[in-house]
Amino acid sequence: MVRLNQTSNPRASVVLSAGADWRTRAAGQRRVAGGELPMPRRPAARLKALRQCLGVIRTAINTKHWAQARYGLSRARALVDALPADLTAKEREQLSVLRKRFEARGTTAAKKAAAKKKTAPKPAAKKAVPKNKTAPGKATPPPVPDLGDRLLNRAALGYGPADGA
């Protein structure tokens, strides 16, 4: 197996290959973004391609094909930039929603936010606490604490005879 150093490699990662044509094969393996695809010439065709691309992105995100979704997002961005803003208002909104869903795909922050959303109880309606209505000028006496059925040793306190009677 031959290892090509990273400085002469056009890809972002190191290519390992066992074939004799590894230099030409490595040069052909390049990441392609969706924005590099040929663009339709007419605005109507561009709009149709943008709508198809939004459907592809939605499907890719729902099925968790993140590489395909990334490709579609770059393609959609190129199509949106090539069209006038007044024609693509709805598509831009859809694209921003899809971009947010793509950004929150599997990160720990997204998982925590989803878990928090699921477990967060809805705030209950607060009940009004009724106030004690008293006539003006009359104070209510403080409540007497209930001591329960306690047996006191009165003789130990010095109140009576030691025989307990």
C-alpha positions in Angstrom: 0.0 0.0 0.0 1.3 3.4 -0.9 0.7 6.5 1.2 0.8 9.9 -0.5 1.8 12.8 1.6 -0.8 15.4 2.3 0.9 18.4 0.6 0.6 17.0 -2.9 -2.9 15.6 -2.4 -5.8 17.7 -3.8 -8.2 16.2 -1.3 -8.5 17.2 2.3 -7.6 13.8 3.6 -4.8 11.4 2.9 -5.5 8.9 0.1 -4.3 5.3 0.5 -4.2 3.3 -2.6 -2.6 0.1 -3.8 -2.9 0.5 -7.5 -0.2 1.6 -10.0 -2.3 4.6 -11.1 -2.7 6.1 -7.7 -1.6 9.6 -8.7 -4.2 10.0 -11.4 -6.9 8.4 -9.3 -6.1 10.7 -6.3 -6.2 13.7 -8.6 -9.7 12.8 -9.8 -11.1 12.4 -6.3 -12.2 15.8 -5.3 -15.1 17.0 -3.2 -17.7 18.6 -5.4 -20.1 21.2 -4.1 -23.6 21.6 -5.6 -22.8 25.2 -6.6 -20.3 24.0 -9.2 -23.0 22.2 -11.3 -24.0 23.8 -14.6 -26.7 26.5 -14.1 -29.8 26.6 -16.2 -30.0 29.7 -18.4 -33.6 30.8 -18.2 -35.1 32.1 -14.9 -38.0 29.7 -15.2 -35.7 26.8 -15.4 -33.6 28.1 -12.5 -36.7 28.4 -10.4 -37.8 24.9 -11.3 -34.3 23.6 -10.4 -34.5 25.4 -7.1 -37.8 23.9 -6.2 -36.6 20.4 -7.1 -33.4 21.0 -5.0 -35.5 22.1 -2.0 -37.4 18.8 -2.2 -34.2 16.8 -2.4 -32.8 18.7 0.6 -36.0 18.0 2.6 -35.9 14.3 1.8 -32.1 14.1 2.6 -32.6 15.7 6.0 -35.6 13.5 6.8 -33.6 10.4 5.9 -30.4 11.7 7.6 -28.3 11.7 4.5 -26.2 14.7 5.6 -23.7 14.7 2.7 -26.5 14.8 0.2 -28.2 17.6 2.2 -25.0 19.6 2.3 -24.6 19.2 -1.4 -28.2 20.3 -2.0 -27.8 23.3 0.3 -24.8 24.6 -1.7 -26.7 24.0 -4.9 -29.8 25.8 -3.7 -27.7 28.7 -2.4 -26.1 29.1 -5.9 -29.6 29.0 -7.5 -31.1 31.5 -5.1 -28.2 33.9 -5.7 -28.7 33.6 -9.4 -32.4 34.6 -9.2 -34.0 37.9 -8.3 -35.2 38.2 -4.7 -38.8 39.1 -5.5 -39.2 35.7 -7.4 -37.8 33.6 -4.6 -39.3 34.9 -1.4 -41.0 31.6 -0.4 -38.1 29.5 -1.5 -35.7 31.6 0.6 -37.9 31.1 3.7 -38.0 27.3 3.0 -34.2 27.3 2.5 -33.6 29.0 5.8 -35.8 26.5 7.6 -34.0 23.6 6.0 -30.6 25.2 6.8 -31.6 25.5 10.5 -32.7 21.8 10.5 -29.5 20.8 8.9 -27.4 22.8 11.4 -29.2 21.1 14.3 -28.8 17.6 13.0 -27.0 15.6 15.6 -25.1 18.0 17.7 -25.2 17.7 21.5 -26.7 21.2 21.7 -29.6 20.2 19.4 -30.2 17.0 21.4 -30.2 18.9 24.7 -32.7 21.4 23.3 -34.9 18.7 22.0 -34.8 16.9 25.3 -35.6 20.1 27.2 -38.5 20.8 24.9 -39.9 17.3 25.5 -39.6 17.3 29.3 -40.4 21.0 30.0 -43.8 21.0 31.7 -46.3 23.6 30.6 -46.7 26.3 33.2 -50.0 25.8 35.2 -52.4 28.5 35.6 -51.8 30.2 38.9 -54.7 30.2 41.4 -55.4 33.3 43.4 -54.8 32.8 47.1 -57.9 34.0 49.0 -57.1 36.7 51.6 -58.5 36.6 55.1 -61.2 39.3 55.2 -61.4 41.0 58.6 -63.1 44.1 59.7 -60.9 47.1 59.7 -59.2 47.7 63.0 -59.6 44.1 64.2 -56.5 42.0 64.2 -56.7 38.2 63.9 -55.0 36.3 66.7 -52.0 34.1 65.7 -52.8 30.4 65.4 -52.1 28.3 68.5 -49.6 25.4 67.8 -50.9 22.0 68.4 -48.7 20.2 70.8 -50.3 16.8 70.4 -50.8 14.1 73.1 -47.6 14.6 75.0 -47.1 13.3 78.6 -45.2 15.8 80.7 -43.3 14.8 83.8 -44.7 17.5 86.1 -42.6 16.4 89.1 -39.4 16.9 87.2 -40.5 20.4 86.4 -41.3 21.0 90.1 -45.0 21.4 89.8 -46.3 18.4 91.9 -45.6 15.3 93.9 -43.1 12.7 92.5 -45.7 9.9 92.5 -47.2 11.2 89.2 -50.7 11.7 90.5 
